[in-house]
Amino acid sequence: MSLKARIKNKKARVGVIGIGYVGLPLAVEFAKAGFSVTGIDVDEIKVAAINAGENYIPDIAEDTLKALVSSGNLQATKDMDIIADLDAVAICVPTPLSKVGDPDISYIIAAIDDINRHIHKDLLIILESTTYPGTTQDIVFTRLEKSGLTVGEDYYLCFSPERIDPGNEKYTIANTPKVIGGVTAACTKLGTLLYEQIVDEVVTVSSPEAAEMVKLLENTYRSINIGLVNEVAIMCEKLGVDVWEVIDAAATKPYGFMKFTPGPGLGGHCIPIDPQYLSWKMRTLDYNPRFINLAAEINSAMPAFVKDTVVNALNRHGKALNGSKVLVLGAAYKKDVDDVRESPALDVLVLLEMAGAAVDFFDPYVTDILLDNKNKAGLTELTAEQINTYDAVVILTDHSSVDYELVKKQATLIIDTRNVYPLNNDEKIIRLGVGKKD
């Protein structure tokens, strides 16, 4: 039976290398569609959890995972030898930045080298990890050429950017269009066929480079617009205007405007990092990506701006930040998720502690965090008695399950960076981007 027929008949064996926030939801979707799926990861804890039917990704229902594992449609392993038995493999490994801000594609290279040791005819390989344009052709394809097999005939290679949005219940893998670009037309056709089994719409582009650029454009667009609205928030404070009122009014325009909101900075694995991949690539081509760099400068300065806001708010209440007790609400980078990767809340916490404040945090999704290589445990609950003991409460992540009315009632001073208390004139609530005219 051909690979095309095996995919159509759901007989193809699918592997997903990297079973984190991106890989596990993808593996679950393929398993739900009826494919036999193997998650492959170097993390023994994740592998053991999957095989025991234990979920560690909030977006996946525990019962769904258990059922897929029990049915035999989903399993996990550390053993890369399984690749020899697969028909298709998706690569969903991390792509962080190095300490000097350059792309770190070592995880991609390691995955490709593992695949190369077990590559065989009729194997479909799809890279989903976000990376700079040219990676699929220049790095992945070049390394796979050593196998002696011919791409587009013996094996098939594509790039398809992941579009996972943690915590988003409206847009999932199934109803979010999937972009894909293959090294050859035959690669694109087979990759499209595979994803058509789990998504409503597949959008094909002419090359892997175009698909790689799609992902970077999406998140660069968001980074730049968030940088813009963060700067507008600072302007509004200086002008004595309410930025949230301005944004809501502007958003009533039915064309030419898309709503973005300010906050304490950028977080997550994508938006703070992906534009830097593009920036790095353009610097190698002797081009200065000014929009990307300016947005990064503004967004990365927001935690310090929030710290200064706390300083000024305490000063108006006759207190110094040094020696004050501060409670931070939220450690995750966005509401209703447990992901702290690149979270601006961590930067704010560090800055407050460096300024001499005694800082605690509460996050219903995060029990502890790593700050300056030290573990910091969060509060296990939020009570009226606890809130009363702090000189200031800083809202950095607006989780839905937090009792903000209790916070408002009990707190002495609140710095609200997420507009939890819109159009509030209470003197003890200081909202980001809301200035007061003299």
C-alpha positions as CSV (number, residue, x, y, z in Angstrom):
1,M,0.0,0.0,0.0
2,S,1.4,3.4,-1.0
3,L,2.0,6.2,1.6
4,K,-0.8,8.2,0.1
5,A,-3.2,5.3,0.6
6,R,-2.0,4.6,4.1
7,I,-2.7,8.3,5.0
8,K,-6.1,8.2,3.5
9,N,-7.0,5.0,5.2
10,K,-5.6,6.2,8.5
11,K,-3.2,3.3,8.4
12,A,-0.1,5.5,8.5
13,R,1.9,5.4,11.7
14,V,2.6,8.9,12.9
15,G,5.4,10.1,15.2
16,V,5.8,13.4,16.9
17,I,9.2,14.4,18.2
18,G,8.8,16.7,21.2
19,I,5.6,16.3,23.2
20,G,5.3,19.6,24.9
21,Y,2.8,22.5,24.4
22,V,3.0,22.0,20.7
23,G,3.7,18.4,20.1
24,L,1.3,16.7,22.5
25,P,-1.8,18.5,21.2
26,L,-0.7,17.6,17.7
27,A,-0.2,13.9,18.7
28,V,-3.6,13.9,20.3
29,E,-5.4,15.2,17.2
30,F,-3.8,12.5,15.0
31,A,-4.7,9.9,17.5
32,K,-8.3,11.2,17.7
33,A,-8.5,10.9,13.9
34,G,-7.7,7.2,14.2
35,F,-4.0,7.1,13.5
36,S,-1.5,5.1,15.5
37,V,0.6,7.8,17.1
38,T,3.9,7.7,19.0
39,G,5.2,10.7,20.9
40,I,9.0,10.8,21.1
41,D,10.8,12.8,23.7
42,V,14.1,12.7,25.7
43,D,12.1,13.6,28.9
44,E,11.4,10.4,30.7
45,I,8.9,12.1,32.9
46,K,6.7,13.2,30.0
47,V,7.1,9.7,28.4
48,A,6.0,8.0,31.6
49,A,3.1,10.4,32.1
50,I,1.7,9.8,28.6
51,N,2.0,6.0,28.9
52,A,0.2,6.2,32.2
53,G,-2.6,8.3,30.6
54,E,-1.6,11.3,32.8
55,N,-2.0,14.7,31.1
56,Y,0.3,17.7,31.7
57,I,-1.0,20.1,29.1
58,P,-4.0,22.2,30.2
59,D,-5.5,22.4,26.7
60,I,-6.0,18.6,26.6
61,A,-8.8,16.9,28.4
62,E,-7.6,14.3,30.9
63,D,-10.3,11.8,29.8
64,T,-9.4,12.3,26.1
65,L,-5.8,11.4,26.8
66,K,-6.6,8.4,28.9
67,A,-9.0,7.1,26.3
68,L,-6.5,7.4,23.5
69,V,-3.8,5.7,25.5
70,S,-6.1,2.9,26.5
71,S,-7.2,2.3,22.9
72,G,-3.6,2.0,21.8
73,N,-3.8,4.9,19.4
74,L,-1.3,7.0,21.5
75,Q,1.9,5.9,23.2
76,A,5.2,7.6,24.0
77,T,8.9,6.5,24.0
78,K,12.4,7.8,24.3
79,D,13.7,5.3,21.8
80,M,14.4,7.0,18.4
81,D,14.6,3.5,16.8
82,I,10.8,3.8,16.5
83,I,11.4,6.1,13.5
84,A,12.2,3.1,11.4
85,D,8.6,1.9,11.8
86,L,6.9,5.3,11.1
87,D,5.3,6.6,8.0
88,A,5.3,10.3,9.0
89,V,7.1,12.2,11.7
90,A,6.5,15.8,12.8
91,I,9.3,17.7,14.6
92,C,8.0,19.9,17.4
93,V,11.1,20.6,19.4
94,P,12.1,23.9,21.2
95,T,13.9,26.6,19.3
96,P,15.1,29.0,22.0
97,L,17.6,31.9,21.6
98,S,21.2,31.5,22.7
99,K,22.7,33.6,25.5
100,V,23.8,36.1,22.9
101,G,20.4,36.2,21.2
102,D,21.2,34.0,18.2
103,P,18.9,31.2,17.1
104,D,19.5,27.9,18.8
105,I,18.5,25.2,16.4
106,S,20.5,22.4,18.1
107,Y,17.3,20.6,19.0
108,I,16.2,20.5,15.4
109,I,19.6,19.3,14.3
110,A,19.5,16.5,17.0
111,A,16.1,15.4,15.8
112,I,17.2,15.4,12.1
113,D,20.3,13.4,12.9
114,D,18.1,10.8,14.8
115,I,15.8,10.7,11.8
116,N,18.7,10.3,9.4
117,R,19.9,7.2,11.3
118,H,16.5,5.6,10.7
119,I,15.3,7.2,7.4
120,H,13.6,4.9,4.9
121,K,11.7,5.1,1.7
122,D,8.2,6.6,1.9
123,L,8.9,8.6,5.1
124,L,7.1,12.0,5.4
125,I,9.0,14.5,7.5
126,I,7.4,17.8,8.6
127,L,9.2,20.4,10.6
128,E,6.9,22.5,12.8
129,S,9.4,24.1,15.1
130,T,9.6,27.9,14.6
131,T,12.8,28.9,12.9
132,Y,14.4,31.4,10.5
133,P,13.7,31.2,6.7
134,G,16.0,28.7,5.1
135,T,16.3,26.3,7.9
136,T,14.3,23.5,6.2
137,Q,16.3,23.8,2.9
138,D,19.7,24.7,4.2
139,I,19.9,22.7,7.4
140,V,17.3,19.9,7.4
141,F,17.4,19.0,3.7
142,T,21.2,19.3,3.5
143,R,21.6,16.9,6.4
144,L,19.1,14.4,5.0
145,E,20.8,14.4,1.7
146,K,23.5,12.3,3.3
147,S,21.1,9.4,3.4
148,G,21.4,9.0,-0.3
149,L,17.6,9.1,-0.7
150,T,16.0,11.5,-3.1
151,V,13.6,14.1,-1.7
152,G,10.2,14.1,-3.4
153,E,10.7,10.5,-4.6
154,D,12.1,8.4,-1.8
155,Y,11.1,10.6,1.1
156,Y,9.2,13.8,1.6
157,L,10.1,17.0,3.5
158,C,7.9,20.0,4.4
159,F,7.7,22.9,6.8
160,S,4.4,23.6,8.5
161,P,4.4,26.3,11.3
162,E,2.6,25.4,14.5
163,R,-0.3,27.7,15.4
164,I,-1.0,26.6,19.0
165,D,-2.5,29.2,21.2
166,P,-2.4,27.9,24.8
167,G,-5.6,28.6,26.6
168,N,-7.6,29.4,23.5
169,E,-10.8,27.4,23.6
170,K,-12.2,28.9,20.4
171,Y,-9.4,28.2,18.0
172,T,-7.8,24.7,18.1
173,I,-5.7,22.7,15.8
174,A,-8.8,21.4,14.0
175,N,-10.3,24.8,13.1
176,T,-7.2,26.8,12.6
177,P,-6.0,26.8,9.0
178,K,-2.6,24.9,8.6
179,V,0.0,26.4,6.3
180,I,2.5,24.0,4.6
181,G,5.3,24.3,2.1
182,G,7.2,21.3,0.8
183,V,10.7,21.1,-0.8
184,T,9.0,19.7,-3.9
185,A,5.4,19.6,-5.2
186,A,5.1,16.0,-4.3
187,C,6.2,16.8,-0.7
188,T,3.6,19.5,-0.4
189,K,0.9,17.2,-1.7
190,L,1.6,14.4,0.8
191,G,2.0,16.9,3.7
192,T,-1.3,18.5,2.8
193,L,-3.0,15.1,2.6
194,L,-1.7,14.2,6.1
195,Y,-2.9,17.4,7.7
196,E,-6.3,17.3,5.9
197,Q,-7.1,14.4,8.1
198,I,-7.0,16.5,11.2
199,V,-7.7,20.2,10.2
200,D,-10.6,21.9,8.4
201,E,-8.4,23.8,6.0
202,V,-4.8,23.4,4.7
203,V,-3.1,26.4,3.0
204,T,-0.3,25.5,0.7
205,V,2.6,27.9,-0.2
206,S,5.3,27.6,-2.8
207,S,8.2,26.7,-0.6
208,P,9.4,25.9,2.9
209,E,10.9,29.4,3.1
210,A,7.5,31.0,2.5
211,A,6.0,28.8,5.2
212,E,8.8,29.7,7.6
213,M,8.3,33.4,6.9
214,V,4.5,33.1,7.5
215,K,5.1,32.1,11.1
216,L,7.6,34.9,11.7
217,L,5.3,37.5,10.1
218,E,2.4,36.4,12.3
219,N,4.3,36.9,15.5
220,T,6.4,39.9,14.4
221,Y,3.1,41.6,13.5
222,R,1.8,40.9,17.0
223,S,5.1,42.0,18.7
224,I,5.2,45.2,16.8
225,N,1.5,46.1,17.5
226,I,1.9,45.2,21.1
227,G,5.0,47.4,21.2
228,L,3.0,50.2,19.6
229,V,0.1,49.9,22.1
230,N,2.5,49.7,25.1
231,E,4.1,53.0,23.9
232,V,0.6,54.5,23.5
233,A,-0.1,53.5,27.1
234,I,3.0,55.4,28.3
235,M,1.9,58.4,26.2
236,C,-1.6,58.3,27.6
237,E,-0.3,58.3,31.2
238,K,1.7,61.5,30.3
239,L,-1.3,63.1,28.6
240,G,-3.7,62.3,31.4
241,V,-5.8,60.0,29.2
242,D,-7.2,56.5,29.7
243,V,-5.5,54.2,27.2
244,W,-8.2,51.5,27.7
245,E,-10.9,53.9,26.8
246,V,-9.0,55.0,23.8
247,I,-8.5,51.5,22.6
248,D,-12.1,50.4,23.1
249,A,-13.3,53.5,21.2
250,A,-10.8,52.9,18.3
251,A,-11.9,49.3,18.1
252,T,-15.4,50.3,17.2
253,K,-14.1,51.2,13.7
254,P,-15.2,48.3,11.5
255,Y,-12.1,48.5,9.2
256,G,-8.5,49.4,9.3
257,F,-8.0,48.7,13.0
258,M,-7.3,45.6,15.0
259,K,-7.4,45.7,18.8
260,F,-4.3,45.1,20.8
261,T,-3.9,45.8,24.5
262,P,-0.9,46.9,26.6
263,G,0.5,45.0,29.5
264,P,3.6,44.4,31.6
265,G,5.7,43.0,28.7
266,L,5.8,40.1,26.3
267,G,5.7,36.4,27.3
268,G,5.4,32.9,25.9
269,H,7.8,31.1,23.7
270,C,6.6,32.7,20.4
271,I,6.1,36.5,20.4
272,P,9.2,37.6,22.3
273,I,11.5,35.1,20.5
274,D,10.2,34.5,16.9
275,P,10.8,38.1,15.6
276,Q,14.4,37.8,16.9
277,Y,14.9,34.8,14.5
278,L,13.9,37.0,11.6
279,S,16.0,39.9,12.9
280,W,19.1,37.6,13.2
281,K,18.5,36.3,9.6
282,M,18.3,39.8,8.2
283,R,21.4,40.9,10.0
284,T,23.3,38.0,8.2
285,L,22.0,39.7,4.9
286,D,23.3,43.1,6.0
287,Y,19.8,44.5,6.7
288,N,18.7,46.3,9.8
289,P,15.1,45.3,10.7
290,R,14.2,48.5,12.5
291,F,10.6,47.8,13.4
292,I,11.4,44.5,15.0
293,N,14.3,46.0,17.1
294,L,12.2,49.0,18.2
295,A,9.3,46.9,19.3
296,A,11.6,44.6,21.2
297,E,13.1,47.6,22.9
298,I,9.7,49.0,24.0
299,N,8.3,45.6,25.1
300,S,11.4,44.5,27.0
301,A,11.3,47.9,28.9
302,M,7.8,47.4,30.2
303,P,8.7,45.3,33.3
304,A,10.9,48.2,34.4
305,F,8.1,50.7,33.7
306,V,5.8,48.6,35.8
307,K,8.3,48.6,38.6
308,D,8.6,52.4,38.4
309,T,4.8,52.6,38.5
310,V,4.8,50.6,41.8
311,V,7.5,52.9,43.2
312,N,5.4,56.0,42.3
313,A,2.2,54.5,43.6
314,L,3.8,53.6,47.0
315,N,5.4,57.1,47.2
316,R,2.0,58.7,46.8
317,H,0.9,56.6,49.8
318,G,3.9,57.7,51.8
319,K,5.9,54.5,51.5
320,A,9.1,53.4,49.8
321,L,9.4,50.3,47.7
322,N,12.5,49.3,49.7
323,G,11.1,47.4,52.7
324,S,7.5,47.2,51.5
325,K,5.6,44.0,51.2
326,V,4.3,43.4,47.7
327,L,2.0,40.7,46.4
328,V,2.2,39.9,42.7
329,L,-0.9,38.3,41.2
330,G,0.0,36.1,38.2
331,A,3.3,34.4,37.2
332,A,2.2,32.8,33.8
333,Y,2.7,34.9,30.7
334,K,-1.1,35.0,29.9
335,K,-4.4,34.3,31.6
336,D,-5.6,30.8,32.4
337,V,-2.5,28.9,31.4
338,D,0.4,27.5,33.5
339,D,3.2,28.6,31.0
340,V,5.8,30.9,32.5
341,R,8.2,30.8,29.6
342,E,9.5,34.4,29.0
343,S,6.8,35.7,31.3
344,P,7.2,39.4,32.0
345,A,5.9,38.7,35.5
346,L,9.2,37.0,36.4
347,D,11.1,40.1,35.3
348,V,8.9,42.3,37.4
349,L,9.4,40.0,40.4
350,V,13.1,40.2,40.1
351,L,13.1,44.0,39.7
352,L,10.9,44.5,42.7
353,E,13.1,42.2,44.8
354,M,16.3,44.0,43.6
355,A,14.7,47.3,44.7
356,G,14.4,45.9,48.3
357,A,10.8,44.8,48.3
358,A,9.6,41.6,50.1
359,V,7.7,40.0,47.2
360,D,5.3,37.0,47.2
361,F,3.2,35.8,44.3
362,F,0.0,33.9,43.8
363,D,-1.0,32.1,40.6
364,P,-3.7,29.5,40.6
365,Y,-1.9,27.7,37.8
366,V,1.7,28.0,39.0
367,T,2.9,26.6,42.3
368,D,6.6,27.7,42.0
369,I,9.0,29.5,39.8
370,L,12.7,29.7,39.2
371,L,14.2,33.2,39.9
372,D,18.0,33.7,39.7
373,N,18.5,29.9,39.8
374,K,16.5,29.7,43.1
375,N,13.1,28.1,43.5
376,K,10.4,30.5,44.8
377,A,7.2,29.0,46.0
378,G,3.9,30.8,45.5
379,L,1.0,31.3,48.0
380,T,-1.3,28.3,48.0
381,E,-4.4,30.4,48.5
382,L,-5.6,34.0,48.5
383,T,-7.4,35.1,51.6
384,A,-8.6,38.4,53.0
385,E,-6.2,38.1,55.9
386,Q,-3.2,37.6,53.5
387,I,-4.1,40.4,51.2
388,N,-4.4,42.8,54.1
389,T,-0.8,42.3,55.0
390,Y,0.7,43.7,51.8
391,D,1.5,47.3,51.1
392,A,0.7,46.8,47.4
393,V,-0.9,44.2,45.1
394,V,0.4,44.1,41.5
395,I,-1.8,42.4,38.9
396,L,0.4,41.0,36.1
397,T,-1.8,38.1,34.8
398,D,-5.5,38.4,34.9
399,H,-6.5,34.8,35.6
400,S,-10.3,34.2,35.5
401,S,-10.4,32.2,38.7
402,V,-9.0,35.0,40.9
403,D,-11.5,36.7,43.2
404,Y,-10.7,40.3,42.2
405,E,-13.6,41.7,44.2
406,L,-11.9,40.3,47.3
407,V,-8.6,41.8,46.3
408,K,-10.3,45.2,45.7
409,K,-12.0,45.1,49.1
410,Q,-9.0,44.0,51.1
411,A,-5.9,45.6,49.3
412,T,-4.4,48.9,50.5
413,L,-3.0,49.7,47.0
414,I,-3.5,48.0,43.7
415,I,-1.4,48.4,40.5
416,D,-3.5,47.0,37.7
417,T,-1.6,46.3,34.5
418,R,-4.4,44.2,32.8
419,N,-7.4,46.5,33.2
420,V,-9.1,44.2,35.6
421,Y,-10.9,47.2,37.1
422,P,-12.0,49.2,34.0
423,L,-13.2,52.8,34.4
424,N,-12.5,52.7,38.1
425,N,-11.9,55.9,39.9
426,D,-10.9,54.4,43.2
427,E,-7.8,56.3,44.4
428,K,-6.2,53.1,45.6
429,I,-6.3,51.5,42.1
430,I,-3.6,52.6,39.7
431,R,-4.2,51.3,36.2
432,L,-1.4,51.0,33.5
433,G,-1.9,53.6,30.8
434,V,-4.2,55.8,32.8
435,G,-2.9,59.3,33.5
436,K,-4.4,61.9,35.8
437,K,-4.6,65.5,34.7
438,D,-3.3,68.1,37.2
